[in-house]
Amino acid sequence: MKKISLLLMAACSVGIIKAQDQQYTVQGRAEGFPAGQKVVLVRYDLANGRRDDSATLNAQGRFSFKGSVPTPQIGQLLFGNMESAICYLEKGIIKVDYKKGKRFPALSGTPLNKDFNDYYLMMDQLLDSANEADHPDRPYTRFSKELQKPRLRLMQQFVPKHRNSLLTLYQLNANVARFPDEASELAALYNQLTPEVQKTTEGKDMATLIRGLSSNKIGDMALDFSLPDTTGKLISLSDFRGKYVLLDFWATWCGPCLEEMPNVVNAYRKYHDKNFEIVGVSLDRPDTKELWKKVIRERQMDWVQVSDLKWWNSKAALLYNIQGVPANFLIDPKGKVIATNLRGPALQQKLAEIFRK
């Protein structure tokens, strides 16, 4: 299964500021690296894809980057193969101080980066405390599943002090939104954010995700959504009420999805005339729109295909809490979810069981 990259999920632009050029300067210092060491600044947004800029460390370990982004977005600084630091690219002078081997950089200079630094300090203390208490053979990282509850407690302390920061949305997504059993806690934290943050595109996406975290289980009514098909026509899931529907999440960049597709094609051809429909939702990006259409044609995926081309931020993906693809939901004629993640023989067996009745 192709899994979400938390960094890349967050790499899309974030900001209350309306779309406009954000002229930034990154003034950095890296300790523990040789003069002449290459530093790469990686940034990604849906409109432009990935962009890399490079610089070299001077004798004092200093480096700098200048550029612009349409709205504030994540930037990742790479120092060789194993060392990296994350900051926000936004209007102003961003100061990054990184020491080789440290978990996090020291950030300052602009509002989002000051908030980011506050978070880094809290997470550093959490990891120090957890590692000192447990002494595991492999030290915990901020992604360790064992720290799910401590990370939640950290966010319960962080959010009230940063209610008007979009950095808070990013950290809620990274620390709380990945766990369905914390849906109520996520909702409570989200409700503490200011209306200005909640009304942003990212804030609305988070609200959609929260709704999906507590829904779409077997026995639940499938949540409705509308997305454009390959011609731009809006298609709603509810348009197919009265049929058995396989809601199938996939993407052209997902190898396991494409490997599974002949099985889905077989199911469609076998049962389509028996009141069975498939609604394919692609988690593609604007730069792969034509590839999306090409793959549909070449692989004879003749069922309904929709996408808003927003990658992991697809409205439907958020609504259905899609953590990886392929993923699917089998919905009965009344609109109720009756099975999830049917692949290979399991899909054929379930459909045979339904249509033998």
Order of alpha helices (4+ residues) and beta strands (2+ residues): beta-alpha-beta-beta-beta-beta-beta-beta-beta-beta-alpha-alpha-alpha-alpha-alpha-alpha-beta-beta-beta-alpha-beta-alpha-beta-alpha-beta-beta-beta-alpha
